[in-house]
C-alpha cells in the first residue's frame, strides 16, 4: 500500500460566515486526536482520555495487521468473508498494543440502534472466543477493569466515554440514525443508571468518521436532524442546525456528524471542555482507514477499543 500523507480537517469561514471544512496537512500536536504506532500497529488515540491514567484505548487503522486484498491489513470483522485466522491475529496484535488479551474483549452487535449493554466479567471474550448471546447492541458500558469494549466502523462515528470519578467507560457506534436518535445522550444516561455517572464528570472522544465534505445525504436524513434540533435540550446550545446541515439543492445536503454528536453530548449535560473531536475523515483517508463510501462497500471494518486498566 503506497504511503501518503494523512488528510486532516480544519474549520474555516466562508465570506458568508458559514462554517466550511477544508483538507490540509497539519501538525499532530495541534489536534485533539493523535496518530500513534506501537509494535508495527498504527492507531489513533485521544490524549485527553490518556491523561486520566484510567483507560487504554485505540481507534484502529488499516496498517499493522495480516489481512489481505480489500481487507488489507487490519480488518476486525469476522462477517465480511475475510480469513478468520487473519482476523483473530489482528485482534491479538491490537490486544498487545493495549496490554491485554483478545479473550478479554467484548464485541458489540451493531444494527444502527441506540441500545446500550452493560458488560460484566461473564461477557469476556464474547464475539471472539464465545458466541454473543445478544443482538442489536450498538453501545457497551462497563466498570470492570481488564475488560476491553470493541465497536466497529467504516464511516460511522465512534463515541468514547470515560468517567474518572466512578471509574467507568462507555463505547458507542453512532451513524446518522444513532446520532439523530441521540446515541451519545443514551450512552451517558445508561452510565448514570448503571454506575451513577454524572454528565459533568464524563470525558468524551468523538472519533474518526466520514466528514461533512464527504457526507451527502437526502431529504429524509435532513428531516431527522431538523427534528433532533427542534427538541428542547437543543434550543440554547452554541451548535445550531445550520452548523450541522447545509443545503446543496435538489433535495441534497451535507451533514456534519462530528458537530451533530457534539451537540447531542452537550444536550446531555456533558461539558464542552470535556469533549475531544476528531479531525480525521475515513473517506478522505482510504489508504489509512476503511470507508464504506470511498470503497463502494468493498472493505473491512475498523475497530474502536476502550477498557479500564
MIMAR-654307 format. One record per residue (C-alpha): residue in three letters; z, y, x. Coordinates in Angstrom, 2 decimals, decimal comma. Each point is the difference from the previous one (the first is absolute). Example, Ala and Ser with C-alpha at 12.3 -4.5 7.8 and 13.67 -1.06 7.14 Angstrom:
BEGIN
<residu=Ala | c3=7,80 | c2=-4,50 | c1=12,30>;
<residu=Ser | c3=-0,66 | c2=3,44 | c1=1,37>;
//
This chain:
BEGIN
<residu=Unk | c3=0,00 | c2=0,00 | c1=0,00>;
<residu=Unk | c3=-1,03 | c2=3,33 | c1=1,50>;
<residu=Unk | c3=2,93 | c2=2,27 | c1=0,82>;
<residu=Unk | c3=-0,32 | c2=3,44 | c1=-1,60>;
<residu=Unk | c3=2,39 | c2=2,89 | c1=-0,49>;
<residu=Unk | c3=2,26 | c2=-0,08 | c1=-3,03>;
<residu=Unk | c3=-0,91 | c2=2,49 | c1=-2,72>;
<residu=Unk | c3=3,04 | c2=1,82 | c1=-1,34>;
<residu=Unk | c3=0,15 | c2=2,49 | c1=-2,85>;
<residu=Unk | c3=1,22 | c2=3,57 | c1=-0,04>;
<residu=Unk | c3=0,38 | c2=2,31 | c1=-2,98>;
<residu=Unk | c3=-1,83 | c2=3,30 | c1=0,06>;
<residu=Unk | c3=-0,82 | c2=2,74 | c1=-2,48>;
<residu=Unk | c3=-3,37 | c2=0,93 | c1=-1,40>;
<residu=Unk | c3=-0,87 | c2=3,58 | c1=-0,72>;
<residu=Unk | c3=0,79 | c2=-0,70 | c1=-3,63>;
<residu=Unk | c3=3,55 | c2=-0,93 | c1=1,01>;
<residu=Unk | c3=-0,29 | c2=-3,66 | c1=-0,96>;
<residu=Unk | c3=1,36 | c2=-2,73 | c1=2,24>;
<residu=Unk | c3=-2,69 | c2=-1,84 | c1=1,93>;
<residu=Unk | c3=0,25 | c2=-2,86 | c1=2,48>;
<residu=Unk | c3=-2,01 | c2=-0,20 | c1=3,18>;
<residu=Unk | c3=-0,45 | c2=-2,75 | c1=2,57>;
<residu=Unk | c3=1,06 | c2=0,71 | c1=3,56>;
<residu=Unk | c3=1,64 | c2=-1,56 | c1=3,01>;
<residu=Unk | c3=3,53 | c2=1,29 | c1=0,46>;
<residu=Unk | c3=2,98 | c2=-0,40 | c1=2,28>;
<residu=Unk | c3=2,10 | c2=-2,97 | c1=-1,15>;
<residu=Unk | c3=3,18 | c2=1,99 | c1=0,72>;
<residu=Unk | c3=-0,79 | c2=2,33 | c1=-2,91>;
<residu=Unk | c3=-0,34 | c2=-2,80 | c1=-2,53>;
<residu=Unk | c3=2,64 | c2=-1,46 | c1=-2,30>;
<residu=Unk | c3=-1,38 | c2=-3,47 | c1=0,74>;
<residu=Unk | c3=-0,62 | c2=-1,42 | c1=3,48>;
<residu=Unk | c3=-2,51 | c2=-2,51 | c1=1,37>;
<residu=Unk | c3=1,78 | c2=-2,53 | c1=2,20>;
<residu=Unk | c3=-0,74 | c2=-3,16 | c1=1,97>;
<residu=Unk | c3=2,26 | c2=-2,91 | c1=0,93>;
<residu=Unk | c3=-0,91 | c2=-3,46 | c1=1,30>;
<residu=Unk | c3=-3,67 | c2=0,84 | c1=-0,56>;
<residu=Unk | c3=0,59 | c2=0,83 | c1=-3,69>;
<residu=Unk | c3=-0,95 | c2=3,49 | c1=-1,17>;
<residu=Unk | c3=1,98 | c2=1,35 | c1=-2,95>;
<residu=Unk | c3=1,21 | c2=3,22 | c1=-1,62>;
<residu=Unk | c3=3,59 | c2=1,12 | c1=-0,59>;
<residu=Unk | c3=2,04 | c2=2,94 | c1=-1,28>;
<residu=Unk | c3=2,32 | c2=1,60 | c1=2,60>;
<residu=Unk | c3=2,24 | c2=1,30 | c1=-2,81>;
<residu=Unk | c3=0,73 | c2=-3,56 | c1=-1,15>;
<residu=Unk | c3=0,57 | c2=-1,19 | c1=3,56>;
<residu=Unk | c3=2,48 | c2=2,83 | c1=0,54>;
<residu=Unk | c3=2,42 | c2=-1,62 | c1=-2,46>;
<residu=Unk | c3=0,54 | c2=-2,89 | c1=2,43>;
<residu=Unk | c3=0,23 | c2=-2,19 | c1=-3,09>;
<residu=Unk | c3=-3,46 | c2=-1,48 | c1=-0,44>;
<residu=Unk | c3=-2,98 | c2=-1,66 | c1=1,64>;
<residu=Unk | c3=-3,34 | c2=0,87 | c1=-1,57>;
<residu=Unk | c3=-3,74 | c2=0,06 | c1=0,58>;
<residu=Unk | c3=-3,31 | c2=0,58 | c1=-1,70>;
<residu=Unk | c3=-2,59 | c2=-2,29 | c1=1,54>;
<residu=Unk | c3=-3,48 | c2=0,76 | c1=1,28>;
<residu=Unk | c3=-2,97 | c2=-2,29 | c1=0,58>;
<residu=Unk | c3=0,93 | c2=-0,37 | c1=3,68>;
<residu=Unk | c3=2,18 | c2=-2,65 | c1=1,62>;
<residu=Unk | c3=-0,66 | c2=-3,11 | c1=-2,07>;
<residu=Unk | c3=-2,18 | c2=-3,12 | c1=0,18>;
<residu=Unk | c3=-2,04 | c2=0,14 | c1=-3,21>;
<residu=Unk | c3=-3,79 | c2=0,17 | c1=0,33>;
<residu=Unk | c3=-3,03 | c2=1,54 | c1=-1,69>;
<residu=Unk | c3=0,74 | c2=2,37 | c1=-2,89>;
<residu=Unk | c3=3,69 | c2=-0,90 | c1=0,42>;
<residu=Unk | c3=0,09 | c2=1,08 | c1=3,63>;
<residu=Unk | c3=2,54 | c2=-0,12 | c1=1,22>;
<residu=Unk | c3=3,39 | c2=0,68 | c1=-1,64>;
<residu=Unk | c3=-0,43 | c2=-1,25 | c1=-3,57>;
<residu=Unk | c3=3,14 | c2=-0,81 | c1=-2,02>;
<residu=Unk | c3=-1,61 | c2=-1,46 | c1=-3,13>;
<residu=Unk | c3=0,10 | c2=-3,73 | c1=-0,67>;
<residu=Unk | c3=-2,23 | c2=0,46 | c1=-3,07>;
<residu=Unk | c3=-3,21 | c2=1,55 | c1=1,37>;
<residu=Unk | c3=-1,42 | c2=-3,18 | c1=1,60>;
<residu=Unk | c3=1,21 | c2=0,68 | c1=3,53>;
<residu=Unk | c3=1,17 | c2=-2,98 | c1=2,10>;
<residu=Unk | c3=3,67 | c2=-0,51 | c1=-1,05>;
<residu=Unk | c3=0,96 | c2=-0,87 | c1=3,57>;
<residu=Unk | c3=-1,40 | c2=3,33 | c1=1,18>;
<residu=Unk | c3=1,92 | c2=1,86 | c1=-2,70>;
<residu=Unk | c3=3,22 | c2=-1,81 | c1=0,93>;
<residu=Unk | c3=-0,46 | c2=0,91 | c1=3,65>;
<residu=Unk | c3=-0,48 | c2=3,63 | c1=-1,03>;
<residu=Unk | c3=3,37 | c2=-0,13 | c1=-1,78>;
<residu=Unk | c3=1,64 | c2=-1,50 | c1=3,09>;
<residu=Unk | c3=-1,39 | c2=2,80 | c1=2,14>;
<residu=Unk | c3=1,22 | c2=2,72 | c1=-2,34>;
<residu=Unk | c3=3,38 | c2=-1,72 | c1=-0,28>;
<residu=Unk | c3=0,29 | c2=0,12 | c1=3,80>;
<residu=Unk | c3=-0,74 | c2=3,74 | c1=-0,05>;
<residu=Unk | c3=2,75 | c2=0,50 | c1=-2,58>;
<residu=Unk | c3=2,49 | c2=-2,30 | c1=1,75>;
<residu=Unk | c3=0,21 | c2=-2,47 | c1=-2,86>;
<residu=Unk | c3=-1,50 | c2=-3,32 | c1=-1,18>;
<residu=Unk | c3=-2,87 | c2=-0,47 | c1=-2,42>;
<residu=Unk | c3=2,23 | c2=-2,41 | c1=-1,94>;
<residu=Unk | c3=2,30 | c2=2,93 | c1=-0,84>;
<residu=Unk | c3=-2,76 | c2=2,04 | c1=-1,64>;
<residu=Unk | c3=-0,41 | c2=0,33 | c1=-3,78>;
<residu=Unk | c3=-3,43 | c2=0,79 | c1=-1,47>;
<residu=Unk | c3=-0,84 | c2=1,95 | c1=-3,14>;
<residu=Unk | c3=-2,33 | c2=-1,31 | c1=-2,73>;
<residu=Unk | c3=-2,02 | c2=3,10 | c1=-0,76>;
<residu=Unk | c3=-1,87 | c2=0,60 | c1=-3,25>;
<residu=Unk | c3=0,19 | c2=3,82 | c1=-0,25>;
<residu=Unk | c3=3,25 | c2=-0,02 | c1=-2,00>;
<residu=Unk | c3=3,13 | c2=2,09 | c1=0,50>;
<residu=Unk | c3=2,26 | c2=-3,07 | c1=0,03>;
<residu=Unk | c3=2,62 | c2=0,01 | c1=2,76>;
<residu=Unk | c3=1,85 | c2=-3,15 | c1=1,11>;
<residu=Unk | c3=3,40 | c2=-0,16 | c1=1,69>;
<residu=Unk | c3=-0,30 | c2=-2,33 | c1=2,99>;
<residu=Unk | c3=2,90 | c2=-2,29 | c1=1,01>;
<residu=Unk | c3=0,62 | c2=-2,39 | c1=2,89>;
<residu=Unk | c3=-1,39 | c2=-2,84 | c1=-2,12>;
<residu=Unk | c3=-3,39 | c2=1,74 | c1=-0,08>;
<residu=Unk | c3=-0,51 | c2=-0,19 | c1=3,78>;
<residu=Unk | c3=-3,42 | c2=-1,44 | c1=0,84>;
<residu=Unk | c3=-1,47 | c2=0,31 | c1=-3,49>;
<residu=Unk | c3=-3,75 | c2=0,51 | c1=0,20>;
<residu=Unk | c3=-0,12 | c2=-1,33 | c1=3,58>;
<residu=Unk | c3=1,85 | c2=-3,32 | c1=0,31>;
<residu=Unk | c3=1,13 | c2=-0,30 | c1=-3,64>;
<residu=Unk | c3=-1,78 | c2=0,45 | c1=-3,30>;
<residu=Unk | c3=0,80 | c2=3,23 | c1=-1,81>;
<residu=Unk | c3=1,80 | c2=-0,65 | c1=-3,30>;
<residu=Unk | c3=-0,99 | c2=3,45 | c1=-1,29>;
<residu=Unk | c3=-3,16 | c2=1,89 | c1=-0,89>;
<residu=Unk | c3=-0,95 | c2=3,58 | c1=-0,87>;
<residu=Unk | c3=2,29 | c2=1,53 | c1=2,62>;
<residu=Unk | c3=-1,27 | c2=3,13 | c1=1,77>;
<residu=Unk | c3=3,35 | c2=1,17 | c1=1,34>;
<residu=Unk | c3=2,80 | c2=-1,68 | c1=1,94>;
<residu=Unk | c3=3,54 | c2=1,22 | c1=0,75>;
<residu=Unk | c3=2,84 | c2=-1,52 | c1=2,01>;
<residu=Unk | c3=3,30 | c2=0,70 | c1=1,73>;
<residu=Unk | c3=0,00 | c2=-3,27 | c1=1,98>;
<residu=Unk | c3=-0,23 | c2=0,45 | c1=3,79>;
<residu=Unk | c3=-2,62 | c2=-2,20 | c1=1,67>;
<residu=Unk | c3=-2,32 | c2=-0,19 | c1=-3,01>;
<residu=Unk | c3=-3,38 | c2=1,71 | c1=0,44>;
<residu=Unk | c3=-1,85 | c2=1,19 | c1=-3,11>;
<residu=Unk | c3=-3,81 | c2=-0,22 | c1=0,08>;
<residu=Unk | c3=-2,65 | c2=1,67 | c1=-2,20>;
<residu=Unk | c3=-3,81 | c2=0,18 | c1=0,34>;
<residu=Unk | c3=-2,68 | c2=2,69 | c1=0,16>;
<residu=Unk | c3=-3,65 | c2=0,85 | c1=0,44>;
<residu=Unk | c3=-0,06 | c2=3,60 | c1=-1,41>;
<residu=Unk | c3=3,09 | c2=0,16 | c1=-2,27>;
<residu=Unk | c3=3,18 | c2=1,81 | c1=1,05>;
<residu=Unk | c3=3,00 | c2=-1,63 | c1=1,71>;
<residu=Unk | c3=3,34 | c2=1,56 | c1=-0,93>;
<residu=Unk | c3=2,94 | c2=-0,69 | c1=2,33>;
<residu=Unk | c3=3,56 | c2=0,86 | c1=-1,10>;
<residu=Unk | c3=3,11 | c2=0,01 | c1=2,18>;
<residu=Unk | c3=3,52 | c2=0,72 | c1=-1,22>;
<residu=Unk | c3=2,11 | c2=0,54 | c1=3,13>;
<residu=Unk | c3=3,17 | c2=0,48 | c1=-2,11>;
<residu=Unk | c3=-0,11 | c2=-3,21 | c1=-2,05>;
<residu=Unk | c3=-1,93 | c2=-1,78 | c1=2,76>;
<residu=Unk | c3=-2,84 | c2=-1,14 | c1=-2,25>;
<residu=Unk | c3=-3,80 | c2=0,13 | c1=0,09>;
<residu=Unk | c3=-2,97 | c2=-0,12 | c1=-2,36>;
<residu=Unk | c3=-3,71 | c2=-0,59 | c1=0,51>;
<residu=Unk | c3=-2,61 | c2=0,57 | c1=-2,70>;
<residu=Unk | c3=-3,76 | c2=-0,18 | c1=-0,50>;
<residu=Unk | c3=-1,38 | c2=2,98 | c1=-1,93>;
<residu=Unk | c3=-3,68 | c2=0,21 | c1=-0,92>;
<residu=Unk | c3=-1,23 | c2=2,55 | c1=-2,50>;
<residu=Unk | c3=1,49 | c2=-1,98 | c1=-2,90>;
<residu=Unk | c3=3,36 | c2=-0,38 | c1=1,68>;
<residu=Unk | c3=0,02 | c2=3,65 | c1=1,04>;
<residu=Unk | c3=-0,87 | c2=1,21 | c1=-3,50>;
<residu=Unk | c3=2,82 | c2=-2,16 | c1=-1,35>;
<residu=Unk | c3=2,51 | c2=1,36 | c1=2,51>;
<residu=Unk | c3=0,42 | c2=-2,91 | c1=2,40>;
<residu=Unk | c3=1,99 | c2=2,11 | c1=2,46>;
<residu=Unk | c3=2,46 | c2=1,06 | c1=-2,68>;
<residu=Unk | c3=0,20 | c2=-3,58 | c1=-1,32>;
<residu=Unk | c3=0,92 | c2=-1,23 | c1=3,49>;
<residu=Unk | c3=2,66 | c2=2,67 | c1=0,46>;
<residu=Unk | c3=1,46 | c2=-0,88 | c1=-3,40>;
<residu=Unk | c3=0,01 | c2=-3,72 | c1=0,84>;
<residu=Unk | c3=1,94 | c2=0,79 | c1=3,19>;
<residu=Unk | c3=2,47 | c2=2,10 | c1=-1,98>;
<residu=Unk | c3=0,64 | c2=-2,82 | c1=-2,45>;
<residu=Unk | c3=0,23 | c2=-2,72 | c1=2,64>;
<residu=Unk | c3=1,81 | c2=1,78 | c1=2,84>;
<residu=Unk | c3=1,30 | c2=3,31 | c1=-1,32>;
<residu=Unk | c3=-2,59 | c2=1,94 | c1=2,02>;
<residu=Unk | c3=-0,20 | c2=3,73 | c1=-0,72>;
<residu=Unk | c3=-3,43 | c2=1,68 | c1=0,10>;
<residu=Unk | c3=1,33 | c2=2,77 | c1=2,24>;
<residu=Unk | c3=0,94 | c2=-2,59 | c1=2,65>;
<residu=Unk | c3=-3,35 | c2=-1,80 | c1=0,08>;
<residu=Unk | c3=-2,49 | c2=0,40 | c1=2,83>;
<residu=Unk | c3=-3,61 | c2=-0,71 | c1=-0,98>;
<residu=Unk | c3=-3,16 | c2=-0,74 | c1=1,95>;
<residu=Unk | c3=-3,34 | c2=0,39 | c1=-1,82>;
<residu=Unk | c3=-2,31 | c2=-2,13 | c1=2,10>;
<residu=Unk | c3=-3,72 | c2=-0,31 | c1=0,82>;
<residu=Unk | c3=-2,40 | c2=-0,31 | c1=-2,92>;
<residu=Unk | c3=-3,29 | c2=1,44 | c1=-1,16>;
<residu=Unk | c3=-0,01 | c2=3,81 | c1=0,29>;
<residu=Unk | c3=-1,07 | c2=2,65 | c1=-2,48>;
<residu=Unk | c3=-3,36 | c2=0,55 | c1=1,73>;
<residu=Unk | c3=-0,91 | c2=-3,68 | c1=-0,37>;
<residu=Unk | c3=1,48 | c2=-0,73 | c1=-3,42>;
<residu=Unk | c3=-2,32 | c2=0,87 | c1=-2,86>;
<residu=Unk | c3=1,29 | c2=-0,99 | c1=-3,44>;
<residu=Unk | c3=-1,22 | c2=0,17 | c1=-3,58>;
<residu=Unk | c3=1,24 | c2=1,71 | c1=-3,15>;
<residu=Unk | c3=2,38 | c2=-2,78 | c1=-1,06>;
<residu=Unk | c3=1,87 | c2=0,22 | c1=3,30>;
<residu=Unk | c3=0,10 | c2=3,79 | c1=-0,22>;
<residu=Unk | c3=1,48 | c2=-0,29 | c1=-3,51>;
<residu=Unk | c3=2,77 | c2=-2,25 | c1=1,31>;
<residu=Unk | c3=1,03 | c2=2,67 | c1=2,51>;
<residu=Unk | c3=-0,24 | c2=2,80 | c1=-2,54>;
<residu=Unk | c3=2,47 | c2=-1,99 | c1=-2,08>;
<residu=Unk | c3=2,27 | c2=-0,60 | c1=3,00>;
<residu=Unk | c3=0,15 | c2=3,69 | c1=0,90>;
<residu=Unk | c3=0,70 | c2=0,95 | c1=-3,62>;
<residu=Unk | c3=3,35 | c2=-1,83 | c1=0,17>;
<residu=Unk | c3=3,15 | c2=2,11 | c1=0,04>;
<residu=Unk | c3=1,03 | c2=-0,98 | c1=3,52>;
<residu=Unk | c3=-3,21 | c2=1,45 | c1=1,46>;
<residu=Unk | c3=0,14 | c2=3,45 | c1=-1,54>;
<residu=Unk | c3=1,97 | c2=1,75 | c1=2,74>;
<residu=Unk | c3=-1,38 | c2=-1,79 | c1=3,06>;
<residu=Unk | c3=-1,72 | c2=1,80 | c1=2,86>;
<residu=Unk | c3=-2,85 | c2=-2,53 | c1=-0,32>;
<residu=Unk | c3=-2,24 | c2=0,67 | c1=-3,00>;
<residu=Unk | c3=-2,74 | c2=-2,04 | c1=-1,63>;
<residu=Unk | c3=-2,57 | c2=2,25 | c1=1,69>;
<residu=Unk | c3=1,40 | c2=-1,06 | c1=3,39>;
<residu=Unk | c3=-0,65 | c2=-3,64 | c1=-0,86>;
<residu=Unk | c3=-3,20 | c2=-0,02 | c1=-2,07>;
<residu=Unk | c3=-3,19 | c2=2,04 | c1=0,40>;
<residu=Unk | c3=-3,10 | c2=-0,18 | c1=-2,20>;
<residu=Unk | c3=-3,43 | c2=-0,66 | c1=1,53>;
<residu=Unk | c3=-1,98 | c2=0,12 | c1=-3,23>;
<residu=Unk | c3=-1,70 | c2=-2,77 | c1=-1,99>;
<residu=Unk | c3=3,39 | c2=-1,50 | c1=-0,83>;
<residu=Unk | c3=0,91 | c2=-0,65 | c1=3,65>;
<residu=Unk | c3=3,10 | c2=1,14 | c1=1,89>;
<residu=Unk | c3=1,59 | c2=-0,21 | c1=3,44>;
<residu=Unk | c3=3,54 | c2=-1,38 | c1=-0,13>;
<residu=Unk | c3=2,75 | c2=0,53 | c1=2,59>;
<residu=Unk | c3=2,27 | c2=-3,04 | c1=-0,20>;
<residu=Unk | c3=2,20 | c2=1,29 | c1=2,83>;
<residu=Unk | c3=0,86 | c2=3,20 | c1=-1,85>;
<residu=Unk | c3=0,32 | c2=-1,84 | c1=-3,31>;
<residu=Unk | c3=2,52 | c2=-2,46 | c1=1,43>;
<residu=Unk | c3=1,89 | c2=2,83 | c1=1,65>;
<residu=Unk | c3=0,22 | c2=1,70 | c1=-3,41>;
<residu=Unk | c3=1,26 | c2=-3,22 | c1=-1,60>;
<residu=Unk | c3=2,73 | c2=-0,29 | c1=2,64>;
<residu=Unk | c3=1,00 | c2=3,66 | c1=-0,44>;
<residu=Unk | c3=0,18 | c2=-0,49 | c1=-3,77>;
<residu=Unk | c3=2,48 | c2=-2,84 | c1=0,62>;
<residu=Unk | c3=2,33 | c2=2,33 | c1=1,90>;
<residu=Unk | c3=-0,96 | c2=-0,97 | c1=3,55>;
<residu=Unk | c3=0,35 | c2=2,98 | c1=2,33>;
<residu=Unk | c3=-3,23 | c2=1,47 | c1=1,42>;
<residu=Unk | c3=1,38 | c2=-0,04 | c1=3,56>;
<residu=Unk | c3=0,60 | c2=-3,74 | c1=-0,37>;
<residu=Unk | c3=-3,65 | c2=-0,85 | c1=-0,71>;
<residu=Unk | c3=-2,42 | c2=-0,82 | c1=2,84>;
<residu=Unk | c3=-3,68 | c2=0,00 | c1=-0,99>;
<residu=Unk | c3=-2,79 | c2=-1,72 | c1=1,90>;
<residu=Unk | c3=-3,09 | c2=1,73 | c1=1,38>;
<residu=Unk | c3=-1,88 | c2=-3,28 | c1=0,51>;
<residu=Unk | c3=-2,72 | c2=-1,07 | c1=-2,46>;
<residu=Unk | c3=-1,01 | c2=-3,65 | c1=-0,29>;
<residu=Unk | c3=-3,54 | c2=0,84 | c1=-1,09>;
<residu=Unk | c3=-0,56 | c2=2,48 | c1=2,85>;
<residu=Unk | c3=1,13 | c2=-2,58 | c1=2,58>;
<residu=Unk | c3=-1,81 | c2=-3,30 | c1=-0,76>;
<residu=Unk | c3=0,08 | c2=-1,01 | c1=3,68>;
<residu=Unk | c3=3,80 | c2=0,07 | c1=-0,10>;
<residu=Unk | c3=0,98 | c2=-0,62 | c1=-3,62>;
<residu=Unk | c3=-1,25 | c2=-2,15 | c1=-2,87>;
<residu=Unk | c3=-1,50 | c2=2,06 | c1=-2,82>;
<residu=Unk | c3=-1,30 | c2=-1,54 | c1=-3,21>;
<residu=Unk | c3=-2,22 | c2=3,00 | c1=-0,68>;
<residu=Unk | c3=-1,40 | c2=0,30 | c1=3,52>;
<residu=Unk | c3=-0,70 | c2=-3,75 | c1=0,29>;
<residu=Unk | c3=-1,24 | c2=-0,48 | c1=-3,59>;
<residu=Unk | c3=2,69 | c2=-2,65 | c1=-0,42>;
<residu=Unk | c3=-0,81 | c2=-2,07 | c1=3,11>;
<residu=Unk | c3=3,33 | c2=0,30 | c1=1,80>;
<residu=Unk | c3=3,47 | c2=-1,32 | c1=0,69>;
<residu=Unk | c3=3,34 | c2=1,54 | c1=-0,96>;
<residu=Unk | c3=2,24 | c2=2,32 | c1=1,93>;
<residu=Unk | c3=3,75 | c2=-0,51 | c1=-0,25>;
<residu=Unk | c3=3,01 | c2=2,28 | c1=-0,29>;
<residu=Unk | c3=3,23 | c2=-1,48 | c1=1,38>;
<residu=Unk | c3=3,53 | c2=1,32 | c1=-0,49>;
<residu=Unk | c3=3,36 | c2=-1,58 | c1=0,64>;
<residu=Unk | c3=3,62 | c2=0,77 | c1=0,82>;
<residu=Unk | c3=0,93 | c2=-0,86 | c1=3,58>;
//
